[in-house]
Amino acid sequence: MGYQGAFRLESCARPNILALQPYRCARDDYKDNGTNILLDANENAYGPSLAVQANLEAPKANRTNGSSELEINLLGLNRYPDPHQIELKQQLCKLRNLHTHTSKDLGPENLFIGVGSDEAIDALLRCFCTPGRDKILTCPPTYGMYAVSAQVNDVEIVKVPLDPARGFQLQPETINTTLSADPSIKLVYVTSPGNPTAHLLNKSDIRKILEHPTWNGIVVLDEAYIDFSPDGASLAEWVTEWPNLVVMQTLSKAFGLAGIRLGAAFTSPEIARLLNNLKAPYNISSPTSALAVAALQPQNLAVMRSNRAKILEQRQRLLHELPRISRIGRFLGGTDSNFLLVEILSKPRSQGGRPSNERAMALYEGLAETRGVVVRFRGKETGCEGCLRITVGTSEEVDRLLAETRSILEGSHLDLDSGNSRTMKEEEAKERSANGVIA
């Protein structure tokens, strides 16, 4: 006999959670099967920024004498980790105290450490937005996790798109007008370099929002990809000048440590205190902390910078060689990250080809399903018609990407014609599904 009680999930759960679309990440569609070339999640293809021995095991640790070697105390895993992470915060401050934008210094009191940047995104919403009443403002095309966290927290989203005509820069005047008209907007989430646009935002535009004369809210600047940008581009230290600024960063990208899920939010001591008060008491594990501290030591920073140089070299190669392939259009946005946003055309440029979602989708599927090369379809994003986002890989991975892309776009066209049997409705559904992956 089945359950006969009063419980009904549909009336017990929060309506906004029942309506929540499942989070879809990069590995939901195409797995890491050991042979696929994964150029879809903006990971660091050269690996973690840790000096490891040839057998891929970390050298025995001994940081008590100033060594930068890795130390993980396995026998101490029966104890809860440090809830305050002071040493890690000090290392992050040392990394960002460049005095490019201010003479002031960051200290541990300026930091919140979380499980990736996603914990900071959610913590800020819980800290400053009342569910069902307050709102956030985003600037599409942008990182999809802002919208997911807003829906989880029952917070409405107001959108002011980036300006494609200006290389996907902010529209600060429009943003400020929107903020003036709606005081329920508490947070403005902006991304620099942008995702999927790979473009640094103008510092002067961010300043205009920070200087809004009447808006009582916070600008949240997501700098996940900042270490692929020119030196001194980070505005992390600027939080010492602006009490209404939060700058988020991560070790997942340039540091090649996506697997440890470590993010940081630089902000005023007052905001950092609020965020630290509401977090789980032991949110960062001891192994994660040890790996992060090790990555910030001089020997391992040198590894990160060496890997970054290789990525920038391959980025330049893609900028040079991809346009030589038929049906490749313009690079949109910028070149300030470890990925590029590129148009796929309906037909060759010489024949007047235009950006085409259908062709971009066919290339995306052809690469992933028949060639083992996974990129990201972004054609449904604002201003990104016909676009693929391509993570910069190793030299060998770029070789394969270029060869397979040329084979599909300039070969028999069999791969490109694979979607011709789909109806317009089926094609639209396919494109929306592919575009819905958050990464």
C-alpha positions in Angstrom: 0.0 0.0 0.0 1.4 3.4 -1.0 2.0 6.5 1.1 -1.3 7.9 2.3 -0.1 10.9 4.4 -0.5 14.7 3.8 2.9 15.4 2.3 2.8 16.9 -1.2 6.1 18.0 -2.7 4.4 20.5 -5.1 2.9 22.5 -2.2 5.7 22.0 0.3 8.7 23.2 -1.8 9.2 26.9 -2.6 7.5 27.8 -6.0 10.7 29.4 -7.4 12.7 26.2 -6.6 10.0 24.0 -8.3 10.3 26.3 -11.4 14.1 26.2 -11.3 15.8 24.9 -14.5 18.5 22.4 -13.7 22.0 23.7 -13.7 23.8 22.4 -16.8 27.6 22.4 -16.8 30.2 21.7 -19.5 30.4 17.9 -18.8 26.6 17.3 -19.0 26.7 17.1 -22.8 30.2 15.8 -23.6 32.2 13.8 -21.1 35.9 13.7 -20.4 36.4 10.2 -21.8 40.2 10.5 -22.1 40.2 11.2 -25.8 38.0 14.3 -26.2 39.7 17.6 -26.6 37.8 19.8 -24.1 37.9 23.5 -25.3 34.5 24.4 -23.8 34.9 25.2 -20.1 37.8 27.7 -20.2 39.9 25.4 -18.1 43.7 25.7 -18.2 44.8 23.0 -20.6 48.4 23.1 -19.3 47.4 21.8 -15.9 47.7 23.1 -12.3 50.2 25.8 -11.4 52.1 23.5 -9.1 55.7 22.4 -9.5 55.4 18.6 -9.7 57.9 15.9 -10.2 58.0 13.9 -13.4 55.9 11.1 -11.8 53.2 13.8 -11.4 53.3 13.5 -7.6 53.8 16.6 -5.6 57.3 16.8 -3.9 57.4 16.2 -0.2 56.4 19.3 1.7 58.4 21.4 4.1 57.2 25.0 4.1 58.5 25.6 7.7 61.8 26.7 6.1 60.3 28.9 3.5 60.1 26.3 0.8 57.3 26.6 -1.7 56.7 22.8 -1.9 53.3 21.4 -1.2 52.2 20.3 2.2 49.0 18.4 3.0 48.8 16.9 6.4 46.9 13.8 5.8 47.0 12.8 9.4 45.3 16.0 10.3 42.2 15.3 8.3 40.4 14.2 11.4 40.3 17.9 12.5 38.1 20.6 11.1 40.0 23.1 8.8 40.9 26.6 9.7 37.6 28.6 9.6 39.4 32.0 8.9 42.1 31.0 6.3 44.4 33.9 7.4 47.5 32.6 5.7 45.7 32.1 2.4 44.2 35.5 2.6 47.6 37.1 3.2 49.0 35.3 0.1 46.1 36.5 -2.0 46.6 40.1 -0.8 50.3 39.9 -1.6 49.4 38.8 -5.1 47.1 41.8 -5.7 48.8 44.6 -3.8 50.4 46.1 -6.9 49.6 49.7 -6.2 48.4 50.2 -9.8 45.1 51.8 -8.8 45.7 52.9 -5.2 48.5 53.4 -2.7 46.5 51.6 -0.1 47.1 47.9 0.8 44.7 45.0 1.0 44.6 42.9 4.1 42.9 39.7 5.2 40.1 41.8 6.6 39.2 42.6 2.9 38.6 39.0 2.0 35.9 36.4 1.8 37.1 32.9 0.7 34.5 30.6 -0.8 33.9 27.4 -2.7 34.6 28.9 -6.1 33.3 32.3 -7.1 29.9 30.8 -7.1 29.7 30.8 -3.3 30.4 34.5 -3.2 27.8 35.2 -5.9 25.2 33.4 -3.8 26.4 34.9 -0.5 26.0 38.4 -1.8 22.5 37.7 -2.9 21.6 36.3 0.5 23.3 39.1 2.2 21.8 42.1 0.4 18.6 40.9 -1.4 15.3 40.2 0.2 13.6 37.3 -1.6 10.6 38.3 -3.6 11.3 42.0 -3.3 14.8 43.0 -4.3 16.5 42.7 -7.7 19.9 42.5 -9.3 21.1 44.0 -12.6 23.2 42.0 -15.1 24.7 42.9 -18.4 24.3 40.2 -21.0 25.9 38.4 -22.6 27.4 37.3 -19.3 28.1 34.4 -16.9 24.9 32.3 -16.4 25.4 31.6 -12.7 24.2 35.1 -11.7 20.7 34.2 -13.1 20.8 30.7 -11.5 21.6 32.1 -8.0 19.1 34.9 -8.4 16.3 32.4 -9.2 17.3 30.2 -6.3 17.1 33.2 -4.0 13.8 34.4 -5.5 15.4 37.6 -6.8 14.3 39.3 -10.0 16.9 40.2 -12.7 17.0 43.5 -14.6 19.1 43.4 -17.7 21.1 46.2 -19.4 23.0 44.6 -22.3 26.6 45.2 -23.1 27.1 47.3 -26.3 28.3 45.1 -29.1 29.1 48.1 -31.2 31.7 49.1 -28.6 33.3 45.7 -28.3 30.8 44.6 -25.6 31.5 47.4 -23.2 29.2 48.6 -20.4 26.5 51.2 -21.0 27.0 53.1 -17.8 24.6 55.9 -18.5 21.8 53.4 -19.2 22.7 51.4 -16.1 22.7 54.5 -13.9 19.3 55.6 -15.3 17.9 52.2 -14.5 19.3 52.3 -11.0 17.8 55.7 -10.4 14.4 54.5 -11.5 14.4 51.3 -9.4 15.9 51.5 -5.8 15.0 47.8 -5.3 18.1 46.9 -7.4 20.7 46.0 -4.8 23.5 44.4 -6.8 25.1 45.1 -10.2 27.0 42.0 -11.5 29.6 42.8 -14.3 32.3 40.6 -15.6 35.8 41.7 -16.7 37.1 40.1 -18.9 33.7 39.3 -20.0 32.3 35.7 -20.5 31.8 35.0 -23.4 33.1 38.3 -24.7 36.8 38.0 -23.5 36.9 41.8 -23.2 38.2 43.9 -20.3 35.6 46.5 -19.2 36.6 50.2 -19.2 37.7 51.3 -15.7 36.1 54.6 -16.3 32.7 53.0 -17.0 32.8 51.0 -13.8 33.7 54.2 -11.9 30.6 56.0 -13.3 28.4 53.3 -11.7 30.3 53.4 -8.4 29.8 57.2 -8.3 26.0 57.1 -8.7 24.8 59.9 -6.5 21.6 58.2 -5.1 21.8 54.5 -5.6 22.3 52.5 -2.4 23.8 49.3 -3.8 27.0 47.3 -4.6 28.9 46.8 -7.9 30.2 43.2 -8.1 33.1 42.8 -10.5 33.8 39.2 -11.6 37.5 38.9 -12.5 37.6 35.1 -13.0 39.9 35.5 -16.1 41.9 38.6 -15.0 45.3 36.8 -15.1 45.1 36.4 -18.8 44.8 40.1 -19.2 47.6 42.7 -19.2 49.5 43.1 -16.0 47.9 45.6 -13.6 44.4 45.1 -15.0 42.9 43.8 -11.8 40.8 46.2 -9.8 41.0 44.1 -6.6 43.0 46.7 -4.7 40.4 49.3 -5.7 38.1 48.0 -3.0 40.2 50.0 -0.5 38.9 53.1 -2.2 35.2 52.2 -2.9 33.0 50.9 0.0 30.4 49.7 -2.6 32.7 47.5 -4.7 33.3 43.7 -4.6 35.9 42.1 -6.8 35.6 38.3 -7.3 38.4 36.1 -8.4 39.2 32.3 -8.7 42.0 29.9 -8.9 40.1 27.8 -11.5 41.4 29.5 -14.6 45.0 30.9 -14.9 46.1 28.9 -11.9 44.7 25.7 -13.4 43.0 24.6 -10.1 39.4 24.2 -11.1 39.3 20.9 -9.2 39.9 22.5 -5.8 37.0 25.0 -6.1 38.6 28.0 -4.5 37.3 31.6 -5.0 37.8 34.9 -3.3 35.9 38.1 -2.9 37.8 41.3 -2.2 35.8 44.1 -0.6 35.5 46.5 2.3 36.1 45.1 5.8 32.5 45.8 6.6 31.1 43.7 3.7 33.7 41.0 4.1 32.6 40.7 7.8 29.0 40.2 6.7 29.9 37.5 4.2 32.1 35.7 6.6 29.4 35.8 9.2 26.9 34.1 7.0 29.1 31.4 5.5 29.3 27.8 6.8 31.9 27.7 9.5 34.4 25.3 7.7 33.6 26.0 4.1 37.2 25.5 2.8 38.7 22.1 3.3 42.3 21.6 4.6 43.5 20.1 1.3 42.0 22.9 -0.7 43.6 25.5 1.5 47.0 23.8 1.4 46.9 23.5 -2.4 45.8 27.2 -2.8 48.6 28.4 -0.5 51.1 26.3 -2.4 50.0 27.8 -5.7 50.6 31.3 -4.5 54.3 30.6 -3.5 57.0 32.0 -5.8 58.0 28.7 -7.4 54.4 27.9 -8.4 53.6 31.4 -9.5 56.4 31.0 -11.9 54.7 27.8 -13.2 51.4 29.7 -13.6 53.1 32.5 -15.5 54.9 30.0 -17.8 51.7 28.2 -18.6 49.9 31.5 -19.2 52.6 32.5 -21.7 52.0 29.3 -23.6 48.2 30.0 -23.6 48.7 33.5 -24.9 51.0 32.2 -27.6 48.3 29.8 -28.7 45.7 32.5 -28.5 47.7 34.6 -30.9 48.0 31.6 -33.2 44.2 31.1 -33.3 43.7 34.8 -34.0 46.1 34.4 -37.0 45.0 31.0 -38.4 41.3 30.6 -37.8 40.3 33.5 -40.2 42.1 31.6 -43.0 39.4 28.9 -42.8 36.3 29.4 -45.0 33.1 30.3 -43.2 35.0 31.8 -40.2 33.9 35.3 -39.6 34.9 38.0 -37.1 36.3 37.7 -33.6 33.8 39.5 -31.4 34.6 41.1 -28.1 38.2 41.1 -27.1 41.4 39.1 -26.6 41.9 39.5 -22.8 41.1 35.9 -21.7 41.9 32.3 -22.4 39.1 31.9 -24.9 37.9 33.6 -28.1 34.4 34.3 -29.4 34.2 33.8 -33.2 31.4 34.0 -35.8 30.5 31.0 -38.1 29.1 32.2 -41.4 26.3 30.9 -43.6 28.6 30.6 -46.5 32.2 31.7 -47.4 33.1 35.4 -46.8 33.8 35.8 -50.5 30.2 34.9 -51.2 28.7 37.3 -48.7 28.3 34.9 -45.8 26.5 36.2 -42.6 26.7 34.9 -39.0 24.5 31.8 -38.8 23.3 29.9 -35.7 22.4 26.9 -37.8 25.9 26.7 -39.3 27.5 27.4 -35.9 25.4 24.6 -34.3 26.3 22.2 -37.1 30.0 22.9 -36.6 29.6 22.6 -32.8 27.9 19.2 -33.1 30.2 18.0 -35.9 33.3 18.8 -33.9 32.0 17.2 -30.7 30.2 14.1 -32.0 32.4 13.0 -34.9 35.8 14.6 -34.3 36.2 14.6 -30.5 36.7 18.3 -30.1 34.3 20.1 -27.8 33.8 23.9 -27.9 30.8 26.0 -26.7 27.8 27.2 -28.7 26.9 30.8 -27.7 24.7 31.9 -30.6 21.6 32.6 -28.4 23.5 35.2 -26.3 22.8 38.9 -26.8 24.9 40.1 -29.8 26.5 36.7 -30.4 24.5 35.3 -33.4 26.4 32.5 -35.1 29.1 32.4 -32.4 31.2 29.7 -30.9 33.3 30.3 -27.8 36.6 28.4 -28.1 38.9 27.8 -25.1 42.6 28.2 -26.0 44.3 24.8 -25.6 47.8 23.4 -25.9 49.7 23.5 -29.1 48.6 20.0 -30.0 45.0 20.7 -29.1 45.0 23.8 -31.3 46.5 21.7 -34.1 43.6 19.3 -33.9 41.0 22.1 -33.6 42.2 23.9 -36.7 42.5 20.7 -38.7 39.0 19.4 -37.8 37.4 22.8 -38.2 39.0 23.1 -41.7 37.9 19.6 -42.6 34.3 20.3 -41.7 34.0 23.8 -43.1 36.0 23.3 -46.3 35.5 19.5 -46.8 32.6 17.6 -48.1 30.2 19.6 -45.9 28.6 16.4 -44.8 29.0 17.5 -41.1 27.4 20.9 -41.9 24.5 19.3 -43.6 23.7 17.0 -40.7 21.1 19.3 -39.2 19.2 20.0 -42.5 16.6 17.4 -41.7 15.6 19.2 -38.5 12.5 21.4 -38.5 12.9 25.0 -37.5 11.3 24.2 -34.2 13.7 21.3 -33.6 16.7 23.5 -34.6 15.6 26.2 -32.2 15.3 23.7 -29.4 18.7 22.3 -30.2 20.3 25.7 -30.2 18.7 26.8 -26.9 19.7 23.5 -25.2 23.4 23.9 -26.3 23.4 27.6 -25.4 22.0 26.8 -21.9 25.2 25.2 -20.6 26.7 27.4 -17.9 30.5 27.5 -18.1 
